[in-house]
Amino acid sequence: MFLHLAKVCVVGAIVILLRLGYWLVNLLFIQPRTDPMRHLPGPKGSLLESHLDYVMDPEVSSENHKDWRARFGQTFRLHGFGRYDLRLMTFDLRVITHVLSTSGYEKPWQTRAFLGRLIGRGIFSMEGPAHTMQRRIIAPAFTHESVKKMTPVFFKKADELAEKWKDIIAEKVEATAVTESPRVANAIIDVAHWISRASFDVIGLAGFNYDFHALTDESEKVYGAYRRMFNIADKRLGLWQVLELYFPILRKIWVDDDIRTTNESLRIISESGKAIVAEKKLAYQTAQVDGTEGKDLLSLLIKSNLSETSRRLTDKELLDQCSTFLLAGSDSVSVALSWCFHFLSLNPEIQNRLRKDINAVRLAFDDYLSDSASEASVDSGFHDSTPKTLWDSIENLRYLDFVVRETLRFCPPVHATIRVATEDDCIPINHPITTSDGETMYKGPNGGVKIRKGTYIHIPIEGLSHSEDIWGEDALKFNPDRWADVSQWDPNKPGILGLMTFGYGTQSCLGYRFSIAEMKVFIATLLPQFEFRPAEDVKIGKFNTIITRPYVCGKWSEGTQLPISICEFE
């Protein structure tokens, strides 16, 4: 009996080894020879060499994008995890439009699994009919009019942040016994840290009419849970983390400190989220009687959801959308704002010009801006005493719009995006491609790039934003004036507002109006009160995880930081 069992085990082991061997041979040698992209131009490398760091590290990607475009054209192939993993990278707007607008391409399952672990089955981590349904329900919460009603919250938190910065400067002056004028007195403030706290409060109020008070107290449990979870998520994926994506059971077998912290954070977020969703559903039912509907995103989402005649979002799915709002509406906006103040500090002439334009608008509304914003009530919903013309005037400031759009172009919070083909396809092109064997692929009914099912397509958002072919020879210069001749929907510029920052097509960001409005209000509130200068002897670098974040060179282990020297104006 034992001998028979041993033979069965040996045979089983041999079969497994043979199947593994066949899989490896097929993966490394057979599939690459039949891949239709094998003749495309692109950087060369050894069998297991990867080019991913060259295009995903923002410290080097811009130069590599430029070099490869010059050598290989607008569309080329690169190595993913080795020569066997051929991937398509493109700067051709026709290719990008096709990939982001047709149903045959989805976010890779690895991306969706990673995001799903953090924010559940929200709109960012869904594909197909589920994504379409969620998008239809969520869209009404982000109309121009809906966002306009949220602007009092932006003013309220921007004012609170200004007061915090004034206190920090005052403490610095008192501690060093400085007797200089307030204009000269300055403090080095970690702008990224403080704006992150303010932005989290904004999405709490605008999203759920719930004040996390992160600006006042970082120990608030939900804010702390999110920060701990996203700090862990910001770590670069190592081999073990990649294995966890493929084998989720590993997270249950080997529970390290990061997994334990993430699980505890998710528990806190889930418990609080359930209570908020239940409260908002009850409030909506009450509103049907007394007519006092909530203006926050969750209230609008519940209203839209309950008006659906077909499938509705479950409470769990509503909770997942809340997590999505917190990720997209907090971290991405705060990072963009932080970069904006960094660029303004490096360009004093731009900073002064923008401040002058903002002051011209603020002078007429200063009393309203301080008084009405500070009186905004969390309990009663958004305060309506802020003059509509105040936000209208700020929204329509041309140079402020130029600065915001240039910030989002120059350093897009999302560095790149990836799609995977769900079926074989021939992608139409605008720019001819010369293959390695000398043939040329042209646009037209019989032209295009042939790819097979499972092919990854890299869309370099930063690369498109830095492309000289699109933006001119000064593409790598921070120049807000370039937007003077760019219309809202320029066919020669990719994406919403001429920016790939918010994506394109059926999966473009629904919250772009919210993000831009928040940025404009914070800049218009803070810039007239403070002057921003680079901190001495501090070099700022960029690192890319979920979002492109700033850090102090030489202090990578300390995480996201963006210290800026800030002076207060009288």
C-alpha positions as CSV (number, residue, x, y, z in Angstrom):
1,M,0.0,0.0,0.0
2,F,2.8,2.4,1.0
3,L,4.8,1.5,-2.2
4,H,1.7,2.1,-4.4
5,L,1.1,5.5,-2.7
6,A,4.8,6.4,-3.2
7,K,4.5,5.6,-6.9
8,V,1.4,7.7,-7.3
9,C,3.2,10.6,-5.6
10,V,6.2,10.3,-7.8
11,V,4.1,10.1,-11.0
12,G,2.1,13.1,-9.8
13,A,5.3,15.1,-9.1
14,I,6.6,14.2,-12.6
15,V,3.4,15.3,-14.2
16,I,3.4,18.6,-12.3
17,L,7.1,19.2,-13.3
18,L,6.4,18.4,-16.9
19,R,3.4,20.7,-17.0
20,L,5.5,23.5,-15.3
21,G,8.3,22.9,-17.8
22,Y,5.9,23.1,-20.7
23,W,4.4,26.3,-19.3
24,L,7.9,27.9,-18.9
25,V,9.0,26.9,-22.4
26,N,5.8,28.2,-23.9
27,L,6.0,31.4,-21.9
28,L,9.6,32.2,-22.5
29,F,10.3,30.9,-26.0
30,I,7.1,29.9,-27.9
31,Q,4.7,32.7,-27.2
32,P,7.2,35.5,-27.8
33,R,7.9,34.1,-31.3
34,T,4.3,34.2,-32.2
35,D,3.4,37.5,-30.6
36,P,2.3,39.9,-33.4
37,M,4.2,42.8,-31.6
38,R,7.6,41.0,-31.9
39,H,8.5,43.1,-35.0
40,L,7.6,46.4,-33.5
41,P,10.5,48.8,-32.7
42,G,11.4,49.3,-29.1
43,P,14.2,49.1,-26.6
44,K,16.2,45.8,-26.5
45,G,17.0,43.8,-23.4
46,S,18.0,40.4,-22.1
47,L,15.5,37.5,-21.6
48,L,14.5,38.5,-18.1
49,E,15.2,42.3,-18.4
50,S,12.3,44.6,-17.5
51,H,11.8,48.2,-18.8
52,L,9.1,49.0,-16.3
53,D,11.3,51.1,-14.0
54,Y,12.3,53.2,-17.0
55,V,8.7,54.3,-17.6
56,M,7.2,54.2,-14.1
57,D,9.8,56.1,-12.1
58,P,9.0,59.8,-12.4
59,E,12.7,60.7,-11.7
60,V,13.8,59.2,-15.1
61,S,10.6,58.5,-17.1
62,S,10.3,61.9,-18.8
63,E,13.8,61.6,-20.4
64,N,13.2,58.0,-21.3
65,H,9.9,58.8,-22.9
66,K,11.6,61.6,-25.0
67,D,14.5,59.3,-26.0
68,W,12.3,56.4,-27.0
69,R,9.9,58.6,-29.0
70,A,12.9,60.0,-30.9
71,R,14.3,56.5,-31.6
72,F,11.2,54.4,-32.1
73,G,8.3,56.8,-33.0
74,Q,4.9,57.3,-31.3
75,T,4.1,53.7,-30.7
76,F,6.5,50.9,-29.8
77,R,6.9,47.8,-27.6
78,L,8.8,47.3,-24.4
79,H,9.5,44.5,-22.0
80,G,7.3,44.0,-19.0
81,F,8.8,41.4,-16.7
82,G,11.1,40.1,-19.4
83,R,11.4,39.6,-23.2
84,Y,8.5,37.2,-23.1
85,D,6.2,39.9,-21.8
86,L,5.9,42.3,-24.7
87,R,3.8,45.4,-24.0
88,L,2.7,48.3,-26.1
89,M,3.4,51.9,-25.2
90,T,1.9,54.7,-27.3
91,F,1.8,58.5,-27.6
92,D,-0.4,58.2,-30.7
93,L,-3.7,59.9,-29.8
94,R,-5.6,57.7,-32.2
95,V,-4.4,54.6,-30.4
96,I,-5.1,56.1,-27.0
97,T,-8.7,57.1,-28.1
98,H,-9.3,53.6,-29.3
99,V,-8.0,51.8,-26.2
100,L,-9.8,54.1,-23.7
101,S,-13.1,54.3,-25.6
102,T,-13.8,50.8,-26.7
103,S,-15.1,47.9,-24.6
104,G,-12.3,45.5,-25.5
105,Y,-9.8,47.0,-23.0
106,E,-9.9,46.9,-19.2
107,K,-7.7,47.7,-16.2
108,P,-5.5,44.7,-15.5
109,W,-6.9,42.3,-12.8
110,Q,-3.8,43.0,-10.7
111,T,-4.6,46.7,-10.6
112,R,-8.3,46.0,-9.7
113,A,-7.3,43.5,-7.1
114,F,-4.9,45.9,-5.4
115,L,-7.4,48.8,-5.5
116,G,-10.3,46.5,-4.4
117,R,-8.3,45.4,-1.4
118,L,-8.2,49.1,-0.3
119,I,-11.5,50.6,-1.5
120,G,-13.7,47.6,-2.3
121,R,-15.8,47.3,-5.4
122,G,-15.8,51.1,-6.1
123,I,-15.9,52.6,-9.5
124,F,-12.1,52.6,-9.8
125,S,-11.9,48.9,-9.4
126,M,-14.8,47.8,-11.5
127,E,-15.1,47.0,-15.2
128,G,-17.8,46.1,-17.7
129,P,-21.5,46.5,-17.0
130,A,-20.9,47.0,-13.2
131,H,-18.7,50.0,-14.0
132,T,-21.2,51.4,-16.4
133,M,-24.0,51.1,-13.9
134,Q,-22.0,52.7,-11.1
135,R,-20.9,55.5,-13.4
136,R,-24.5,56.2,-14.3
137,I,-25.6,56.4,-10.7
138,I,-22.6,58.5,-9.5
139,A,-22.6,61.1,-12.4
140,P,-25.4,63.3,-11.0
141,A,-23.4,64.0,-7.9
142,F,-20.6,65.7,-9.9
143,T,-22.6,68.1,-12.1
144,H,-21.4,71.7,-12.3
145,E,-24.3,72.8,-10.2
146,S,-23.7,70.1,-7.5
147,V,-20.0,71.0,-7.2
148,K,-20.9,74.7,-7.0
149,K,-23.1,74.0,-3.9
150,M,-20.1,72.4,-2.3
151,T,-17.7,75.3,-2.6
152,P,-18.6,76.8,0.9
153,V,-17.0,73.7,2.4
154,F,-13.8,74.4,0.3
155,F,-13.7,78.0,1.6
156,K,-14.3,76.9,5.2
157,K,-11.4,74.5,5.3
158,A,-9.1,76.7,3.3
159,D,-9.7,79.4,5.9
160,E,-9.0,76.9,8.7
161,L,-5.7,75.9,7.0
162,A,-4.7,79.5,6.7
163,E,-5.2,80.1,10.4
164,K,-3.1,77.0,11.2
165,W,-0.2,78.2,9.1
166,K,-0.4,81.7,10.8
167,D,-0.2,80.0,14.2
168,I,2.9,78.0,13.1
169,I,4.6,81.2,11.8
170,A,3.7,83.0,15.0
171,E,5.1,80.2,17.1
172,K,8.3,80.2,15.1
173,V,8.6,84.0,15.5
174,E,8.0,83.8,19.3
175,A,10.4,80.8,19.7
176,T,13.3,82.6,17.9
177,A,12.5,86.0,19.4
178,V,12.3,87.5,15.9
179,T,11.4,91.2,15.8
180,E,11.1,91.5,12.0
181,S,7.9,92.4,10.3
182,P,5.3,89.7,9.6
183,R,6.1,89.9,5.9
184,V,9.7,88.8,6.6
185,A,8.9,86.3,9.4
186,N,8.7,82.9,7.9
187,A,8.4,79.2,8.9
188,I,9.3,76.0,7.0
189,I,6.0,74.2,6.7
190,D,5.4,70.7,5.3
191,V,2.7,71.8,2.8
192,A,2.0,68.2,1.7
193,H,1.2,67.1,5.2
194,W,-1.1,70.1,6.0
195,I,-3.0,70.2,2.7
196,S,-3.5,66.4,3.0
197,R,-5.3,67.0,6.4
198,A,-7.4,69.9,5.0
199,S,-8.3,67.9,1.9
200,F,-9.4,65.0,4.0
201,D,-11.7,67.3,6.0
202,V,-13.1,68.7,2.7
203,I,-14.1,65.3,1.3
204,G,-15.5,64.4,4.7
205,L,-17.9,67.4,4.7
206,A,-18.5,67.6,0.9
207,G,-18.7,63.8,0.6
208,F,-20.7,62.8,3.7
209,N,-21.4,66.1,5.7
210,Y,-19.1,64.6,8.3
211,D,-16.2,66.6,9.8
212,F,-13.2,64.4,10.5
213,H,-11.5,67.5,12.1
214,A,-8.2,66.2,10.7
215,L,-6.9,69.8,10.6
216,T,-7.5,70.1,14.4
217,D,-6.7,66.6,15.6
218,E,-4.9,63.9,13.6
219,S,-5.9,61.3,16.1
220,E,-9.5,61.1,14.7
221,K,-9.9,57.3,14.2
222,V,-11.2,57.2,10.6
223,Y,-8.6,59.7,9.4
224,G,-5.9,57.8,11.2
225,A,-7.1,54.5,9.7
226,Y,-7.0,55.9,6.2
227,R,-3.6,57.5,6.6
228,R,-2.1,54.3,8.0
229,M,-3.6,52.2,5.2
230,F,-2.5,54.5,2.4
231,N,1.0,55.0,3.9
232,I,1.4,51.2,3.6
233,A,-0.1,51.2,0.1
234,D,2.4,53.9,-1.0
235,K,5.3,51.5,-0.4
236,R,6.7,50.1,-3.6
237,L,5.5,46.6,-4.4
238,G,8.2,44.0,-3.7
239,L,8.3,40.4,-4.9
240,W,6.3,39.3,-1.8
241,Q,3.5,41.8,-2.4
242,V,3.3,40.8,-6.1
243,L,2.9,37.1,-5.0
244,E,0.1,38.2,-2.6
245,L,-1.8,39.5,-5.6
246,Y,-1.6,36.2,-7.4
247,F,-2.1,34.2,-4.2
248,P,-4.3,36.2,-1.8
249,I,-4.3,33.3,0.7
250,L,-0.8,34.3,1.6
251,R,-2.2,37.4,3.4
252,K,-4.1,35.1,5.7
253,I,-1.2,32.6,6.2
254,W,1.6,35.1,6.9
255,V,0.1,38.1,8.6
256,D,2.8,40.8,9.0
257,D,2.5,44.2,10.6
258,D,1.5,45.9,7.4
259,I,-1.3,43.4,6.8
260,R,-2.4,43.6,10.4
261,T,-2.5,47.4,10.3
262,T,-4.4,47.4,6.9
263,N,-7.0,44.9,8.2
264,E,-7.6,46.9,11.4
265,S,-7.8,50.1,9.4
266,L,-10.4,48.5,7.0
267,R,-12.4,47.4,10.1
268,I,-12.6,50.9,11.5
269,I,-13.5,52.4,8.1
270,S,-16.2,49.8,7.5
271,E,-17.8,50.3,10.9
272,S,-17.9,54.1,10.6
273,G,-18.9,53.9,7.0
274,K,-21.9,51.7,7.7
275,A,-23.1,54.1,10.3
276,I,-22.8,57.1,7.9
277,V,-24.6,55.2,5.1
278,A,-27.4,54.3,7.4
279,E,-27.7,57.8,8.7
280,K,-27.8,59.2,5.2
281,K,-30.5,56.8,4.0
282,L,-32.6,57.8,7.0
283,A,-32.0,61.5,6.3
284,Y,-33.1,60.9,2.7
285,Q,-36.3,59.3,3.8
286,T,-36.9,62.3,6.2
287,A,-36.2,64.7,3.3
288,Q,-39.0,63.2,1.3
289,V,-41.3,64.5,4.0
290,D,-39.9,67.9,4.9
291,G,-38.0,68.7,1.7
292,T,-34.6,69.3,3.2
293,E,-32.4,67.2,0.9
294,G,-28.6,66.9,1.7
295,K,-26.2,68.4,-0.7
296,D,-23.2,66.2,0.1
297,L,-22.0,63.6,-2.4
298,L,-23.3,60.6,-0.5
299,S,-26.8,62.1,-0.2
300,L,-26.8,62.8,-3.9
301,L,-25.6,59.3,-4.6
302,I,-28.3,57.8,-2.4
303,K,-30.9,59.9,-4.2
304,S,-29.6,58.8,-7.6
305,N,-29.4,55.2,-6.5
306,L,-33.0,55.1,-5.2
307,S,-34.3,56.6,-8.4
308,E,-32.8,53.7,-10.4
309,T,-35.5,51.5,-11.9
310,S,-33.1,48.6,-12.6
311,R,-30.3,47.4,-10.4
312,R,-29.3,49.5,-7.4
313,L,-26.1,49.8,-5.4
314,T,-26.2,47.7,-2.2
315,D,-25.2,49.3,1.1
316,K,-21.8,47.6,0.7
317,E,-21.3,49.1,-2.7
318,L,-22.4,52.6,-1.4
319,L,-19.7,52.2,1.3
320,D,-17.1,51.3,-1.4
321,Q,-18.0,54.4,-3.3
322,C,-17.3,56.4,-0.1
323,S,-13.8,54.9,0.1
324,T,-13.3,55.8,-3.5
325,F,-14.3,59.4,-2.9
326,L,-11.8,59.5,0.0
327,L,-9.0,58.2,-2.2
328,A,-9.7,60.2,-5.3
329,G,-11.1,63.3,-3.7
330,S,-8.6,63.6,-0.9
331,D,-5.1,62.3,-1.8
332,S,-5.1,63.1,-5.5
333,V,-6.3,66.7,-4.9
334,S,-4.0,67.3,-2.0
335,V,-1.0,66.1,-3.9
336,A,-1.9,68.3,-6.9
337,L,-2.3,71.4,-4.6
338,S,1.0,70.6,-2.9
339,W,2.8,70.5,-6.2
340,C,1.1,73.7,-7.3
341,F,2.5,75.6,-4.3
342,H,5.9,74.1,-4.9
343,F,5.9,75.3,-8.5
344,L,4.7,78.7,-7.4
345,S,7.6,78.9,-4.9
346,L,10.0,78.2,-7.7
347,N,8.5,80.8,-10.0
348,P,8.0,84.0,-8.0
349,E,7.0,86.0,-11.1
350,I,4.1,83.6,-11.7
351,Q,3.2,83.6,-8.0
352,N,3.1,87.4,-7.9
353,R,1.0,87.8,-11.1
354,L,-1.5,85.2,-9.8
355,R,-1.7,86.8,-6.4
356,K,-2.4,90.2,-8.1
357,D,-5.3,88.7,-10.1
358,I,-6.8,87.0,-7.1
359,N,-6.6,90.1,-5.0
360,A,-8.5,92.1,-7.5
361,V,-11.4,89.7,-7.1
362,R,-11.1,89.2,-3.3
363,L,-11.2,92.9,-2.4
364,A,-14.9,93.0,-3.2
365,F,-15.7,89.9,-1.2
366,D,-13.2,89.9,1.7
367,D,-15.9,90.3,4.4
368,Y,-18.0,87.6,3.0
369,L,-15.1,85.3,2.5
370,S,-14.0,85.3,6.1
371,D,-17.4,85.7,7.8
372,S,-19.6,83.4,5.8
373,A,-17.0,80.7,5.3
374,S,-16.3,80.5,9.1
375,E,-20.0,80.3,9.9
376,A,-20.6,77.2,7.7
377,S,-22.4,74.6,9.7
378,V,-21.7,70.9,9.5
379,D,-25.1,70.1,11.0
380,S,-27.3,72.1,8.7
381,G,-25.6,71.3,5.4
382,F,-23.6,73.7,3.3
383,H,-23.9,77.3,4.1
384,D,-25.5,79.4,1.4
385,S,-24.6,82.9,2.5
386,T,-21.3,82.8,0.5
387,P,-22.2,85.0,-2.5
388,K,-22.6,83.0,-5.7
389,T,-20.7,85.6,-7.5
390,L,-17.6,85.0,-5.3
391,W,-17.2,81.5,-6.6
392,D,-18.2,82.5,-10.1
393,S,-15.5,85.2,-10.1
394,I,-12.8,82.8,-8.8
395,E,-13.9,80.1,-11.2
396,N,-13.6,82.4,-14.1
397,L,-10.2,83.9,-13.3
398,R,-8.3,83.0,-16.5
399,Y,-4.8,83.0,-15.0
400,L,-5.8,80.9,-12.0
401,D,-7.3,78.4,-14.5
402,F,-4.1,78.5,-16.4
403,V,-2.0,77.8,-13.3
404,V,-4.2,74.9,-12.1
405,R,-4.2,73.3,-15.6
406,E,-0.5,73.8,-16.0
407,T,0.1,72.1,-12.6
408,L,-2.0,69.1,-13.5
409,R,-0.1,68.9,-16.9
410,F,3.4,69.4,-15.5
411,C,3.0,66.9,-12.6
412,P,-0.1,64.8,-13.1
413,P,-1.1,63.1,-9.8
414,V,-1.6,59.8,-11.7
415,H,1.6,59.1,-13.6
416,A,0.3,56.5,-16.1
417,T,-2.4,54.0,-16.7
418,I,-2.5,50.5,-18.1
419,R,-5.1,48.6,-20.0
420,V,-5.2,44.9,-21.1
421,A,-6.8,43.6,-24.2
422,T,-9.7,41.2,-23.6
423,E,-9.6,40.0,-27.2
424,D,-7.4,40.1,-30.3
425,D,-7.5,43.4,-32.0
426,C,-6.0,45.6,-34.7
427,I,-5.6,49.1,-33.3
428,P,-5.9,52.0,-35.7
429,I,-2.9,54.5,-35.8
430,N,-2.3,58.1,-36.9
431,H,1.5,57.8,-37.0
432,P,3.3,55.3,-39.3
433,I,5.4,52.6,-37.6
434,T,8.5,51.1,-39.1
435,T,9.0,47.5,-38.0
436,S,12.3,45.8,-37.2
437,D,12.2,44.1,-40.6
438,G,11.9,47.3,-42.5
439,E,8.1,47.2,-43.2
440,T,5.9,50.3,-42.5
441,M,2.5,50.2,-40.9
442,Y,0.3,53.0,-42.1
443,K,-3.1,54.3,-41.0
444,G,-6.1,53.3,-43.0
445,P,-8.7,50.5,-43.2
446,N,-5.9,47.9,-43.6
447,G,-3.4,49.4,-41.3
448,G,-2.8,49.4,-37.6
449,V,-1.1,47.5,-34.8
450,K,-2.2,43.9,-34.3
451,I,-2.2,42.7,-30.7
452,R,-3.4,39.5,-29.1
453,K,-5.7,39.0,-26.2
454,G,-3.9,39.6,-22.9
455,T,-1.6,42.3,-24.2
456,Y,-0.9,45.2,-21.9
457,I,-1.0,48.7,-23.2
458,H,0.8,51.4,-21.3
459,I,-0.6,54.9,-21.6
460,P,2.0,57.4,-20.3
461,I,-0.1,60.2,-18.8
462,E,3.0,62.1,-17.7
463,G,4.7,61.3,-21.0
464,L,1.8,62.8,-23.0
465,S,1.9,65.9,-20.7
466,H,5.6,66.4,-21.4
467,S,5.5,65.6,-25.1
468,E,7.1,68.3,-27.2
469,D,5.0,67.1,-30.2
470,I,1.9,68.2,-28.3
471,W,3.1,71.1,-26.1
472,G,6.0,72.5,-28.0
473,E,9.7,72.9,-27.2
474,D,9.1,74.3,-23.7
475,A,7.0,71.2,-22.7
476,L,9.4,70.7,-19.7
477,K,8.9,74.2,-18.5
478,F,6.2,75.3,-16.0
479,N,4.4,77.9,-18.2
480,P,0.8,78.7,-17.4
481,D,0.5,81.0,-20.4
482,R,0.6,78.1,-22.8
483,W,-3.1,77.6,-21.9
484,A,-4.1,81.0,-23.3
485,D,-4.7,79.4,-26.7
486,V,-6.0,76.1,-25.6
487,S,-9.8,75.7,-25.7
488,Q,-11.8,73.6,-23.2
489,W,-12.0,70.8,-25.8
490,D,-9.0,71.0,-28.0
491,P,-8.8,68.1,-30.5
492,N,-5.0,68.5,-30.6
493,K,-4.8,68.0,-26.8
494,P,-5.7,64.7,-25.1
495,G,-8.3,64.3,-22.5
496,I,-10.7,66.5,-20.5
497,L,-9.7,70.2,-20.6
498,G,-6.8,69.2,-22.8
499,L,-5.4,67.1,-20.0
500,M,-4.9,63.4,-19.8
501,T,-4.7,63.9,-16.0
502,F,-8.4,63.0,-15.7
503,G,-8.3,60.2,-18.2
504,Y,-10.3,59.9,-21.4
505,G,-13.4,58.1,-22.7
506,T,-15.7,55.9,-20.8
507,Q,-13.5,55.7,-17.7
508,S,-12.5,59.4,-17.4
509,C,-12.7,60.9,-14.0
510,L,-16.2,62.1,-13.0
511,G,-14.9,64.2,-10.2
512,Y,-12.7,66.5,-12.3
513,R,-15.0,69.5,-11.6
514,F,-14.8,68.9,-7.9
515,S,-11.0,68.6,-8.0
516,I,-10.4,71.8,-10.0
517,A,-12.9,73.7,-7.9
518,E,-11.2,72.7,-4.6
519,M,-7.8,73.6,-6.0
520,K,-9.0,77.0,-7.2
521,V,-10.6,77.9,-3.8
522,F,-7.6,76.8,-1.8
523,I,-5.2,78.8,-4.0
524,A,-7.4,81.8,-4.1
525,T,-7.7,81.7,-0.3
526,L,-4.0,81.0,0.7
527,L,-2.0,82.8,-1.9
528,P,-3.1,86.4,-1.0
529,Q,-2.2,85.6,2.7
530,F,1.2,84.0,2.2
531,E,4.3,84.1,0.1
532,F,5.9,80.8,-0.8
533,R,9.6,80.3,-1.3
534,P,11.8,77.2,-1.7
535,A,13.2,75.9,1.6
536,E,16.9,76.4,1.7
537,D,19.2,73.3,1.1
538,V,16.2,71.1,0.4
539,K,15.8,69.2,-2.8
540,I,12.4,67.8,-3.7
541,G,12.0,64.5,-5.6
542,K,9.1,62.6,-7.0
543,F,8.1,59.0,-6.4
544,N,5.3,57.0,-7.9
545,T,3.0,54.6,-6.2
546,I,-0.8,55.0,-6.6
547,I,-0.1,58.8,-6.9
548,T,3.0,60.8,-7.8
549,R,4.1,62.1,-4.4
550,P,6.8,64.5,-3.3
551,Y,9.6,63.6,-0.9
552,V,12.8,65.2,0.4
553,C,15.8,63.7,-1.4
554,G,17.9,61.8,1.1
555,K,14.9,61.2,3.3
556,W,13.0,58.6,1.4
557,S,12.3,56.6,4.5
558,E,10.3,59.5,6.0
559,G,7.7,59.3,3.3
560,T,5.7,62.1,1.6
561,Q,7.1,65.6,2.5
562,L,7.1,69.0,0.8
563,P,8.7,71.6,3.0
564,I,8.3,75.2,1.8
565,S,9.3,78.5,3.4
566,I,6.1,80.5,4.0
567,C,5.9,84.1,4.9
568,E,2.7,85.8,6.1
569,F,1.3,88.9,4.5
570,E,-0.5,91.6,6.6
